[in-house]
Amino acid sequence: MAASPHVLVAGGGLAGLVAARHLAGGGIDVTLLERHDTVGGRVRTVERDGYRFDRGFQVLFTAYPAVQRELDLEALDLRRFAPGATIAGPDGRTTLADPLREPGTIPATLSNPVVSVGDALRVARLWWDLRRTDPNALLEAGPDETIRAYLDERGFSDPFVEEFVAPFYGGITLDRSLSTSRRIFEYTFRTLAAGEIAVPAAGMGAIPAQLADRVREVGATIETDVTVESVVASDGDSSSPVTVETDGGALETDAVVVATDPPTARELTGVDAIPTEARGCVTQYYALPPSADLETDRRLLLNATERGPNHVVPHSAVAPMYAPDGTTLISATYLGGEGHGPRKGSDGELADLTRRTLESWYPSQEFDGLEALHTERVPVAQFAQPPGFRERLPDVRDPDGPVYLAGDYMRWSSIQGAMESGRQAAKAVIDDLSRSRGR
């Protein structure tokens, strides 16, 4: 009997983990190589002094199809955000909730100056239109345009767009200008209407940890602290082995799935279509003074203006396990990478800006005791997704020889995109190996 083919997966983020799991489940001998000491890629959680700090602002959309397919959500012990948001600015704070899920919030929502009756009706119509559409079709169908142009065409008011949609989708797309593709807006809007926003009780790092357990359960091997330095297919021949150079030596394998970050994937494969223009963010975590209370009821706190953080997250209110007993953990996220506006400031400067922002939102409270605990600077959090970006993305088989691509940049920048790309890469490998072996 012929030996099972061997496949290397370079990269232990969500895409690589899902690819390894499906490859091993298809009867292939799989080794996953990860350059860090733990898997997860951009989805990680740092634990220190009883606190849990996710790598930047990260949440799980429970209605993503890939999330429901790949994860055991019950085992993750999810802690859910309250629907809607608190909108804060110089004129005070208002509540924007989901009256269908929380009928008790109807009076506060209807009295919200940011949301007119017309905006509320337009949201309901949009929800009705999108809920009847196949989510995958939303990524593919029709002409594309910016989110801002799309909302303008549907008649949404400027206050609703600028004070709610801009910071809310600024958190999702890291693009407060709303210049991102409407396809991302429609897909995520439909997903939010169908599910919830949550985090695992143990932090977002519990997601790759669970996936890694499933990879090992189906017989694949995970090796950490191994850096892939080059991937060479012999003359581009799909039937010849691939040589993978690592910092520990050379390996030969029947196929390789490159599931690294986009710049590394482009360097390893030479595929110029891999997008490398990135959007970044800086998330800083704080212990809130005992006397302070953000009064958000597990909702995101959105900044109605562009001064200060884009949004503030009440982590310990949503998931008490993120902080030691008796303490309150929050975070503030600034859009952009290092070197852009206030994001280039030192940790102390950012903490001071957050404190002054909170004082402007809560003039009757004191925030002198706000303590900065941890800062995560993520210069490559997402790839840029302007209108028409989908037509320019690479194909899973674009590299020479039996080398395949996996990563959210193959579809769209999200947990859904990463997991789905891993599954599609595994399918391509299995199909090609089966054909080459005459099965």
Secondary structure, 3 states (H helix, E strand, C coil): CCCCCEEEEECCCHHHHHHHHHHHHCCCEEEEECCCCCCCCCCCEEEECCEEEECCCCCEECCCHHHHHHCCCCCCCEEECCCCEEEEECCEEEEECCCCCCHHHHHHHHCCCCCCHHHHHHHHHHHHHHHCCCHHHHHHCCCCCEHHHHHHHCCCCHHHHHHHHHHHHHHHHCCCCCCCEHHHHHHHHHHHHHCCEEEECCCCCHHHHHHHHHHHHCCCEEECCCCEEEEEEHHHCCCCCEEEEECCEEEEECEEEECCCHHHHHHHHCCCCCCCCEEEEEEEEEECCCCCCCCCCCCEEEECCCCCCCEEECHHHHCHHHCCCCCCEEEEEEECCCCCHHHHCCHHHHHHHHHHHHHHHCCCCCCCCCEEEEEEEEEEEEECCCCCHHHHCCCCCCCCCCEEECCHHHCCCCHHHHHHHHHHHHHHHHHHHHHHCCC
